[in-house]
Amino acid sequence: MDKYNSNNWYRLDNSAVIYPMSITVTTQSLFRLTAEMAEYVDDECLLDALNYILPRFPSFRVVLRGGLFRHFFDYNNLSPVVRPDNGILFQKINFFTNNYYLFRVSYYKNKINVDYFHGLCDGAGAMEFLKSLVYRYVIERGATPPPPSGIKIAGEPVPEGELEDGFSKYYRPVDLFGGVIGEMAGKNAFALRGKRFKRIGYGLVQGTLNTSQLKKAAQKYNCSITSFITAAILLSITEVYGKDTQKRELAAMIPVNLRKYFPSDTLRNFTTLIKTFINPYTVPQDLQAYCDIVQKQLSSALNKDRLLDKISLSSFMVRKWYMKLLPLFIKTLIVKIGKLLSSNTKQTLILSNLGQVEMPSGFEQYLSSFAFCPNVSRKVPNNVGIVSYHGKTVISFTRQLVSTRLEKHFFTKLVKEGVEVSVISNFREGQKK
C-alpha cells in the first residue's frame, strides 16, 4: 500500500476504478449524506470546521487525475468550498469551481449535506467524515459537546489502515469465467418504468420512522430490519405494478459493508453487493412469504467464501494482466460502450442500509438525525437509502420517476404494521424548472 502524504500519489481502490470511467456529460456516481442539526447552519463556522478536520482525512484531500493506464489520486493543496444548497439533487460536482475536491459540502436551513463521488469512498467511510465534520462544527459554533468518543479528531495520527485498499488486501485468485461472473449477474430483472423528469435534479421522498417500532415489526416477521424493508418494498412494487411484475423477477441489490467480515479500518471503498430476488408469479403476495425469501437469501450470501469471490470480481480491472496493459482510454471506451449496449437491467433497485450511527452520548441536543440518499441511473431509476440515529430511522427514496405511487404504497404499508412515519418530499414533480 502506498503511504499518503502531500508529496506523492496513490491508487484508487480496486472497486473504485470503474467510477471515473462511468462519468458522462450529465451524470456522476454520487451519493449524499445529510446531518439535520438542531439550529440553522452558520456557513462560516461550517467552512472553518471543514478546514480544521480535512488534514485528519488525507484520502479525502485529493484531486482525480488520469494516467496512461489508470486514474489515480493526487494531493489537493487548494482550500475546500462550502456553498448553499441549490435544491438540485445530485447535480454533477463541478470540479473546477469546487477546487477539484471529489466531495461537495452544502447547507440548507438546519441541514448539512455532503455529496461524495463514489470513487472516493463508500457510505461507511463517508459517514466517518461527516461525523467529524458535524462534531467540529458544533465546537466552531461556540458549544462544548460531549467528549469525542468514536469521532476522528484532527491532530491525532492517521492510522495506515484507514488508507489501505481492502479489496487488494483480501484478494485471492479465482476463475472468474468459471461461473463467478454469471452467478453475480443473474437474470434480467423487472425494471421500474414511468414518466421521468426532463430537467436535471431528482425527486426525493423521505420517511422518518421510530426505530423501536421498526424493529418490532421486523421481529414479528422473524427477520432483520434490512430484510423487512426490502421485502416490504418488493411487495409494494408487486402490488403497484400488478401483472407487469410477473414477466420478470424482482431483484434488489443490497450493499454489504465488508469491514464486518474482513477486518479493515479503511475509509475508502470496501463494500460489495448481494442480490435478493423474488418471482411474484410463484410466490404468494404476502409480506411473510416475501420476508422469508429475502432473509434466507441474505443469510445464505453472507459467508466468507462467497464474499471473497465478490472481492475478486471487484478487482478484475486491475488484477488481470490483459486489463492492466490496456490504455486508460480503451478501458473507458469499453465501459461506456458496454453500458450503452446493455438495454436490460439485472436489478430492480438498490437498497442500502448504513445501519446505526453512533455519536457521543448527549450529542443529540445538537443533532437531530442523519439521512442517506443513493444515486439512481437510467436503468435503475429508483433507489433507497436507510440510516438510523438516536431512535430515528430515515428511509430515503431517490428517484428519476415522476410518480410517487411506490413510495406512498410502501409507507402506508409500514403504518399498517404499526410503524409511525413522518414523510417529507422535495416535490420535484411539482417544479417547472
C-alpha positions, 0 to 999 in steps of 0.5 A: 500500500502506498503511504499518503502524504502531500508529496506523492500519489496513490491508487484508487481502490480496486472497486473504485476504478470503474467510477471515473470511467462511468462519468458522462456529460450529465451524470456522476456516481454520487451519493449524499449524506445529510446531518439535520442539526438542531439550529440553522447552519452558520456557513462560516463556522461550517467552512472553518470546521471543514478546514480544521478536520480535512488534514485528519482525512488525507484520502479525502484531500485529493484531486482525480487525475488520469494516467496512461493506464489508470486514474489515480489520486493526487494531493489537493493543496487548494482550500475546500468550498462550502456553498448553499444548497441549490435544491438540485439533487445530485447535480454533477460536482463541478470540479473546477469551481469546487477546487477539484475536491471529489466531495461537495459540502452544502447547507440548507436551513438546519441541514448539512449535506455532503455529496461524495463521488463514489470513487472516493469512498463508500457510505461507511467511510463517508459517514466517518467524515461527516461525523467529524465534520458535524462534531467540529462544527458544533465546537466552531459554533461556540458549544462544548459537546460531549467528549469525542468518543468514536469521532476522528479528531484532527491532530491525532495520527492517521492510522495506515489502515484507514488508507489501505485498499481492502479489496487488494488486501483480501484478494485471492485468485479465482476463475472468474469465467468459471461461473463467478461472473454469471452467478453475480449477474443473474437474470434480467430483472423487472425494471421500474418504468414511468414518466421521468423528469426532463430537467436535471435534479431528482425527486426525493421522498423521505420517511422518518420512522421510530426505530423501536417500532421498526424493529418490532415489526421486523421481529414479528416477521422473524427477520432483520430490519434490512430484510423487512424493508426490502421485502416490504418494498418488493411487495409494494412494487408487486402490488403497484405494478400488478401483472407487469411484475410477473414477466420478470423477477424482482431483484434488489441489490443490497450493499454489504459493508465488508469491514464486518467480515474482513477486518479493515479500518479503511475509509475508502471503498470496501463494500460489495453487493448481494442480490435478493430476488423474488418471482411474484408469479410463484410466490404468494403476495404476502409480506411473510412469504416475501420476508422469508425469501429475502432473509434466507437469501441474505443469510445464505450470501453472507459467508466468507467464501462467497464474499471473497469471490465478490472481492475478486470480481471487484478487482478484475480491472486491475488484477488481470494482466490483459486489463492492466496493459490496456490504455486508460482510454480503451478501458473507458471506451469499453465501459461506456460502450458496454453500458450503452449496449446493455438495454436490460437491467439485472436489478430492480433497485438498490437498497442500502442500509448504513445501519446505526450511527453512533455519536457521543452520548448527549450529542443529540441536543445538537443533532437531530438525525442523519439521512442517506440518499443513493444515486439512481441511473437510467436503468435503475431509476429508483433507489433507497437509502436507510440510516438510523440515529438516536431512535430515528430511522430515515428511509430515503427514496431517490428517484428519476420517476415522476410518480410517487405511487411506490413510495406512498404504497410502501409507507402506508404499508409500514403504518399498517404494521404499526410503524409511525412515519413522518414523510417529507418530499422535495416535490420535484414533480411539482417544479417547472424548472 
